[in-house]
Amino acid sequence: MTIRMKQVIILCAGLISLIQSCQVSDTQKSYVTSLAISMARSVGPCVTPDPSVLLALNLGNVTDISTQDLLVRQLKEDAVQKINHNQPFSSGKVALYVLALQSSCSDPTEFPSCNASLVHLLKNKTQEELDSIGSQGSPLTSWYQVGLDVLALCLTSQPAAITAADISAKTIPTTPSGHTFSVDTAAVAVMAFTCVLEMDDVPVDTYVAVQNTVEALLNMMLDAQNDGLIGNTYSTGLAGQALLAAKSYYSPGRWDCSRTLQKVIDLIPNRTFSLPIAAAQLLPFLWGKSYVSVKEISCPNKDAQLISVDFTIINDIIGKPFKYSTVVAVKDGFTFLEVMQKAAEENPKHFSFKTETSSWGVFVTSINNLEGRTNDKTYWQFFDTVTPIPVGVGSYKPSNGAHILAIFSKY
């Protein structure tokens, strides 16, 4: 075995160890779930929508359909309002809207009500940032926003991301410089540049420049570690995301991920992250994700064919027995939770239901106001024909012609 092969094996072993150790334990998942629920409850019809909240919910596979649908609708309406009335809409804010909508499988290029594309708007605003960098040596807004711009362009597969990364990587400061640069900025830039490095057709000189900048920014962040935190309490979430996304660009021994994880989890009961934006930046890290993970979200094909799913609910053990059946048409790739939602929309009298979110995901607590109870040892059990579904309703994707049964059962 050559020395080079040994080095590669050691590096791979270190990366595997890092990934395995950087997970929230089962006993602490309740802290993460409570933080996510608290963040989701900040959403409301009279509350200004925060794209970071929607982005975090989607990265965590948190299925709260009503909250997520409300946020998507609010963000679209707010974007149209800003565009039609020429209201302030900075490049970084546009980028966050694009990321949030993209993560929701909602096309950020389609805004018929204002005949505009958020991605096109983002490209124009990013160019204004680059023009300022070229003439003034600094962005029109901030390096933080430019990082978001590059990231959003990359995750929507825009070639402009490569040009923007090339220019910004050769100009962005890679050492702390007071209030003009911070760990937060470095973290967003690292995620953006890491995304670009994975794009196709990146010129060699651009690739080298971007990779060198990523490594320099990572060194700056890693040097900012203090008792598990990176920078400060509130920059640690973004920093953790960046370090997960760019784990192949630094030595595993330079960061004790499990220590950082434990440090921030210990702060959750103190309501340190009670503000929605603080929770939204931290939660993806706690879930082992980063903003770059948006590209891993599986969205139903817009042209996907409709499938037919039979859905039956049965209760014959408590109160008045009932059995109701319906046939629901949904796009191929939809989850069973979305099938249930469609059934409830079409026939709310017979197919209403409630859910709760736990550390294990979303579970159905009641159907037609019949709730499972621990005292009675009752619960709703779900079958695909005669086979219990192997995952939660928020993850299971029925096939065409499937017959899903929800049977009120005892254990």
C-alpha positions as CSV (number, residue, x, y, z in Angstrom):
1,M,0.0,0.0,0.0
2,T,1.4,3.4,-1.0
3,I,1.8,6.3,1.4
4,R,-0.7,8.2,-0.8
5,M,-3.3,5.5,-0.4
6,K,-2.8,5.4,3.3
7,Q,-3.3,9.2,3.5
8,V,-6.5,8.9,1.6
9,I,-7.8,6.1,3.8
10,I,-7.0,8.1,6.9
11,L,-8.7,11.2,5.5
12,C,-11.8,9.2,4.6
13,A,-11.9,7.5,8.0
14,G,-11.7,11.0,9.6
15,L,-14.5,12.3,7.5
16,I,-16.7,9.3,8.3
17,S,-16.0,9.7,12.0
18,L,-16.8,13.4,11.8
19,I,-20.1,12.7,10.1
20,Q,-21.1,10.0,12.5
21,S,-20.3,12.0,15.6
22,C,-22.1,15.1,14.4
23,Q,-25.6,14.0,15.1
24,V,-28.2,14.9,17.6
25,S,-28.7,12.0,20.0
26,D,-32.2,10.5,20.4
27,T,-32.4,11.8,23.9
28,Q,-31.9,15.4,22.7
29,K,-34.1,15.4,19.6
30,S,-36.9,16.8,21.6
31,Y,-34.9,20.1,22.1
32,V,-34.5,20.4,18.4
33,T,-38.2,19.6,17.7
34,S,-39.4,22.2,20.3
35,L,-37.2,24.8,18.7
36,A,-38.6,24.0,15.2
37,I,-42.2,24.1,16.5
38,S,-41.6,27.4,18.3
39,M,-40.1,28.9,15.0
40,A,-43.1,27.6,13.0
41,R,-45.5,29.2,15.4
42,S,-44.0,32.6,14.7
43,V,-45.7,32.4,11.2
44,G,-49.1,33.9,10.9
45,P,-51.4,35.8,8.4
46,C,-50.6,39.1,10.0
47,V,-46.8,38.5,10.4
48,T,-44.2,39.6,7.9
49,P,-43.0,36.5,6.2
50,D,-39.4,35.4,6.8
51,P,-37.8,33.4,4.0
52,S,-35.2,32.0,6.3
53,V,-38.0,30.3,8.4
54,L,-39.4,28.6,5.3
55,L,-35.9,27.5,4.2
56,A,-35.2,26.0,7.5
57,L,-38.5,24.1,7.7
58,N,-37.9,22.6,4.3
59,L,-34.3,21.6,5.0
60,G,-35.5,19.8,8.1
61,N,-38.2,17.9,6.3
62,V,-40.7,19.4,8.7
63,T,-44.1,18.7,7.3
64,D,-46.4,21.5,8.5
65,I,-48.3,22.0,5.3
66,S,-50.5,24.8,6.4
67,T,-47.6,26.9,7.7
68,Q,-45.4,26.2,4.7
69,D,-48.2,26.9,2.2
70,L,-49.0,30.2,4.0
71,L,-45.3,31.2,3.9
72,V,-45.0,30.4,0.2
73,R,-48.1,32.5,-0.6
74,Q,-47.0,35.4,1.6
75,L,-43.5,35.5,0.1
76,K,-44.9,35.5,-3.4
77,E,-47.4,38.2,-2.6
78,D,-44.7,40.3,-0.9
79,A,-42.3,39.9,-3.8
80,V,-45.0,41.0,-6.2
81,Q,-45.7,44.0,-4.0
82,K,-42.1,45.0,-3.9
83,I,-41.6,44.6,-7.6
84,N,-44.8,46.3,-8.7
85,H,-44.4,49.3,-6.4
86,N,-40.6,49.6,-6.7
87,Q,-40.1,49.0,-3.0
88,P,-36.7,48.3,-1.4
89,F,-35.6,44.8,-2.3
90,S,-31.9,44.2,-1.8
91,S,-30.0,41.5,-3.6
92,G,-29.5,39.4,-0.5
93,K,-33.3,39.5,0.3
94,V,-34.1,38.5,-3.3
95,A,-31.6,35.6,-2.9
96,L,-33.3,34.4,0.3
97,Y,-36.7,34.5,-1.4
98,V,-35.3,32.5,-4.3
99,L,-33.8,29.9,-1.9
100,A,-37.0,29.7,0.2
101,L,-39.2,29.2,-2.9
102,Q,-36.8,26.8,-4.5
103,S,-36.7,24.7,-1.3
104,S,-40.5,24.6,-1.4
105,C,-40.6,23.2,-5.0
106,S,-42.2,26.5,-6.0
107,D,-40.6,27.9,-9.2
108,P,-39.0,31.3,-8.4
109,T,-39.0,32.2,-12.1
110,E,-42.8,32.2,-12.4
111,F,-44.7,35.3,-11.2
112,P,-47.5,35.8,-13.7
113,S,-49.2,38.6,-11.6
114,C,-46.2,40.9,-12.2
115,N,-44.7,39.4,-15.3
116,A,-41.4,39.0,-13.6
117,S,-38.9,36.4,-12.6
118,L,-37.2,36.5,-9.2
119,V,-34.2,34.8,-10.7
120,H,-33.9,37.4,-13.5
121,L,-34.2,40.1,-10.8
122,L,-31.5,38.4,-8.8
123,K,-29.1,38.3,-11.7
124,N,-29.6,42.0,-12.4
125,K,-29.0,42.9,-8.7
126,T,-26.0,40.6,-8.5
127,Q,-24.5,42.4,-11.5
128,E,-25.0,45.7,-9.7
129,E,-23.0,44.3,-6.8
130,L,-20.3,43.1,-9.1
131,D,-20.1,46.4,-10.9
132,S,-19.6,48.1,-7.5
133,I,-16.9,45.6,-6.6
134,G,-15.2,46.4,-9.9
135,S,-15.3,50.2,-9.5
136,Q,-15.2,50.6,-5.7
137,G,-13.6,47.4,-4.5
138,S,-16.6,46.6,-2.3
139,P,-20.2,45.5,-2.9
140,L,-23.2,47.8,-3.2
141,T,-24.6,46.2,-0.1
142,S,-22.4,43.8,1.8
143,W,-20.3,40.7,1.2
144,Y,-22.9,38.7,3.2
145,Q,-25.5,39.6,0.6
146,V,-23.2,38.8,-2.3
147,G,-22.6,35.4,-0.8
148,L,-26.3,34.8,-0.7
149,D,-26.6,36.0,-4.3
150,V,-23.9,33.5,-5.5
151,L,-25.5,30.7,-3.5
152,A,-29.0,31.3,-4.9
153,L,-27.7,31.6,-8.5
154,C,-25.8,28.4,-8.1
155,L,-28.7,26.4,-6.6
156,T,-30.9,27.6,-9.5
157,S,-28.2,26.4,-11.9
158,Q,-27.5,29.8,-13.3
159,P,-24.1,30.1,-15.2
160,A,-23.9,33.7,-13.8
161,A,-23.0,32.1,-10.5
162,I,-19.6,31.1,-11.9
163,T,-18.8,34.6,-13.0
164,A,-20.0,36.1,-9.7
165,A,-18.0,33.6,-7.7
166,D,-14.8,34.3,-9.7
167,I,-15.0,38.0,-9.2
168,S,-16.0,37.9,-5.5
169,A,-13.5,35.1,-4.6
170,K,-10.7,37.3,-5.9
171,T,-11.8,40.3,-3.9
172,I,-13.5,39.2,-0.7
173,P,-11.4,39.7,2.4
174,T,-10.3,36.5,4.0
175,T,-9.2,37.9,7.3
176,P,-11.4,39.5,10.0
177,S,-11.8,43.3,9.5
178,G,-13.9,44.7,12.3
179,H,-17.6,45.2,11.5
180,T,-17.2,44.9,7.8
181,F,-16.5,41.1,7.9
182,S,-17.5,38.4,10.2
183,V,-17.9,34.6,10.7
184,D,-21.5,34.9,9.4
185,T,-20.2,36.4,6.2
186,A,-17.4,33.8,5.8
187,A,-20.0,31.0,6.4
188,V,-22.4,32.2,3.7
189,A,-19.5,32.8,1.3
190,V,-18.1,29.3,1.9
191,M,-21.5,27.7,1.2
192,A,-21.8,29.7,-2.0
193,F,-18.3,28.9,-3.2
194,T,-18.6,25.3,-2.3
195,C,-21.8,25.1,-4.4
196,V,-20.0,26.7,-7.4
197,L,-17.1,24.3,-7.1
198,E,-19.6,21.4,-7.7
199,M,-21.0,23.1,-10.9
200,D,-20.2,21.9,-14.4
201,D,-17.9,23.8,-16.7
202,V,-16.1,25.9,-14.1
203,P,-12.9,27.3,-15.8
204,V,-9.7,26.0,-14.2
205,D,-8.4,29.4,-13.1
206,T,-11.8,30.2,-11.5
207,Y,-11.9,26.8,-9.8
208,V,-8.4,27.4,-8.3
209,A,-9.2,30.9,-7.1
210,V,-12.5,29.9,-5.6
211,Q,-11.0,26.8,-3.8
212,N,-8.2,28.9,-2.4
213,T,-10.7,31.4,-1.0
214,V,-12.8,28.7,0.5
215,E,-9.8,27.3,2.3
216,A,-8.7,30.7,3.5
217,L,-12.2,31.5,4.8
218,L,-12.4,28.2,6.5
219,N,-9.1,28.9,8.3
220,M,-10.5,32.2,9.5
221,M,-13.7,30.5,10.8
222,L,-11.8,27.6,12.5
223,D,-9.5,30.1,14.2
224,A,-12.6,31.8,15.6
225,Q,-13.6,28.8,17.7
226,N,-14.2,29.4,21.4
227,D,-15.4,26.7,23.7
228,G,-17.5,25.0,21.0
229,L,-18.9,28.2,19.6
230,I,-17.6,29.6,16.3
231,G,-17.4,33.4,16.3
232,N,-20.3,34.0,18.7
233,T,-23.5,32.2,19.8
234,Y,-25.5,33.5,16.9
235,S,-22.9,33.0,14.1
236,T,-22.4,29.3,15.1
237,G,-25.4,28.0,13.2
238,L,-24.3,29.4,9.9
239,A,-20.7,28.4,10.6
240,G,-21.7,24.9,11.4
241,Q,-23.7,24.7,8.2
242,A,-20.7,25.9,6.2
243,L,-18.3,23.5,7.9
244,L,-20.6,20.6,7.0
245,A,-21.0,21.7,3.4
246,A,-17.2,22.2,2.9
247,K,-16.0,19.3,5.0
248,S,-13.6,18.1,2.2
249,Y,-11.7,21.3,2.3
250,Y,-10.2,21.2,5.8
251,S,-8.6,18.6,8.1
252,P,-11.3,16.8,10.2
253,G,-9.2,17.3,13.3
254,R,-9.6,21.0,13.2
255,W,-13.2,21.0,14.3
256,D,-15.0,19.0,17.0
257,C,-18.4,19.1,15.5
258,S,-20.0,17.1,18.4
259,R,-18.7,19.7,20.9
260,T,-20.3,22.6,18.9
261,L,-23.5,20.6,18.6
262,Q,-23.7,20.0,22.3
263,K,-22.9,23.6,23.1
264,V,-25.8,25.0,21.1
265,I,-28.2,22.3,22.2
266,D,-27.4,23.2,25.9
267,L,-28.4,26.8,25.1
268,I,-31.9,26.0,23.6
269,P,-33.7,25.6,27.0
270,N,-32.5,29.1,27.9
271,R,-34.5,30.5,24.9
272,T,-31.2,31.7,23.4
273,F,-32.6,31.1,20.0
274,S,-36.1,32.2,20.6
275,L,-36.1,34.7,17.7
276,P,-37.2,33.1,14.5
277,I,-34.1,34.2,12.5
278,A,-31.8,32.8,15.2
279,A,-33.6,29.4,15.1
280,A,-33.8,29.4,11.3
281,Q,-30.0,29.7,10.9
282,L,-29.3,27.1,13.6
283,L,-31.8,24.4,12.8
284,P,-30.3,23.2,9.5
285,F,-27.0,22.6,11.3
286,L,-28.8,20.6,14.0
287,W,-30.4,18.5,11.2
288,G,-27.0,17.9,9.6
289,K,-27.9,20.1,6.6
290,S,-26.7,23.4,5.1
291,Y,-28.2,25.9,2.7
292,V,-26.3,24.0,-0.1
293,S,-28.6,21.0,0.8
294,V,-31.4,22.7,-1.1
295,K,-30.2,21.0,-4.2
296,E,-30.9,17.6,-2.6
297,I,-34.6,18.3,-2.0
298,S,-36.6,16.1,-4.2
299,C,-39.5,17.9,-5.9
300,P,-42.3,16.3,-7.9
301,N,-41.8,16.7,-11.6
302,K,-44.0,19.6,-12.9
303,D,-44.9,17.4,-15.8
304,A,-45.4,14.3,-13.6
305,Q,-48.5,12.3,-14.4
306,L,-51.5,12.1,-12.1
307,I,-51.9,8.9,-10.1
308,S,-54.9,7.5,-8.4
309,V,-54.9,6.6,-4.8
310,D,-57.7,4.8,-2.9
311,F,-58.0,6.1,0.6
312,T,-60.2,4.3,3.2
313,I,-60.6,5.1,6.9
314,I,-62.1,2.5,9.3
315,N,-63.1,2.6,12.9
316,D,-65.0,-0.3,14.5
317,I,-63.6,-0.3,18.1
318,I,-64.7,2.9,19.8
319,G,-68.0,4.8,19.6
320,K,-70.1,4.7,16.4
321,P,-68.4,2.6,13.8
322,F,-67.6,4.2,10.5
323,K,-66.0,3.4,7.1
324,Y,-65.4,6.0,4.4
325,S,-63.6,5.6,1.1
326,T,-62.5,8.1,-1.6
327,V,-60.3,8.2,-4.6
328,V,-57.7,11.0,-4.7
329,A,-55.8,12.1,-7.8
330,V,-52.4,13.6,-7.1
331,K,-49.1,14.0,-8.9
332,D,-46.7,11.1,-8.9
333,G,-44.2,11.6,-6.1
334,F,-46.6,13.2,-3.6
335,T,-46.5,11.9,-0.1
336,F,-49.4,10.2,1.6
337,L,-49.7,13.2,3.9
338,E,-50.4,15.3,0.8
339,V,-53.0,12.6,-0.3
340,M,-54.7,13.0,3.0
341,Q,-54.7,16.8,2.7
342,K,-56.3,16.5,-0.8
343,A,-59.0,14.2,0.6
344,A,-59.7,16.6,3.4
345,E,-60.0,19.5,0.9
346,E,-62.4,17.6,-1.3
347,N,-64.5,16.0,1.5
348,P,-63.8,17.7,4.9
349,K,-66.9,16.0,6.5
350,H,-65.4,12.5,6.3
351,F,-61.7,13.1,5.9
352,S,-60.6,15.7,8.4
353,F,-57.4,15.0,10.4
354,K,-54.9,16.5,12.8
355,T,-51.1,16.0,13.0
356,E,-48.3,16.6,15.5
357,T,-44.6,16.9,14.9
358,S,-42.2,15.0,17.0
359,S,-38.5,14.2,16.9
360,W,-39.4,11.2,14.7
361,G,-41.4,13.4,12.2
362,V,-45.0,14.1,11.6
363,F,-47.6,11.7,12.9
364,V,-51.4,11.7,12.6
365,T,-53.1,12.1,16.0
366,S,-56.8,12.1,15.0
367,I,-59.0,11.5,12.0
368,N,-62.6,12.8,12.0
369,N,-62.0,14.0,15.5
370,L,-61.3,10.4,16.7
371,E,-58.0,10.6,18.6
372,G,-55.7,7.9,19.6
373,R,-55.1,7.8,23.4
374,T,-52.4,6.3,25.5
375,N,-55.0,5.3,28.2
376,D,-57.0,3.4,25.7
377,K,-53.9,2.1,23.9
378,T,-55.4,3.3,20.6
379,Y,-53.9,4.8,17.6
380,W,-54.3,5.2,13.8
381,Q,-52.4,2.6,11.9
382,F,-51.7,2.9,8.1
383,F,-51.5,0.1,5.6
384,D,-50.8,-0.1,1.8
385,T,-53.3,-2.8,1.0
386,V,-52.3,-5.3,3.8
387,T,-48.8,-4.1,4.5
388,P,-48.1,-1.5,7.2
389,I,-46.4,1.5,5.6
390,P,-42.7,1.3,6.6
391,V,-42.2,5.1,7.2
392,G,-44.2,8.1,8.3
393,V,-47.1,9.6,6.4
394,G,-44.9,12.6,5.6
395,S,-42.4,10.4,3.8
396,Y,-44.4,7.5,2.3
397,K,-45.1,8.0,-1.4
398,P,-47.9,5.8,-2.7
399,S,-47.8,4.3,-6.2
400,N,-50.5,4.6,-8.8
401,G,-53.5,2.4,-7.9
402,A,-52.4,2.1,-4.3
403,H,-55.1,1.4,-1.6
404,I,-54.2,3.1,1.6
405,L,-56.1,2.2,4.7
406,A,-56.2,4.2,8.0
407,I,-57.5,1.8,10.6
408,F,-58.2,2.8,14.2
409,S,-56.4,0.1,16.2
410,K,-55.3,-1.0,19.6
411,Y,-51.9,-2.1,20.7
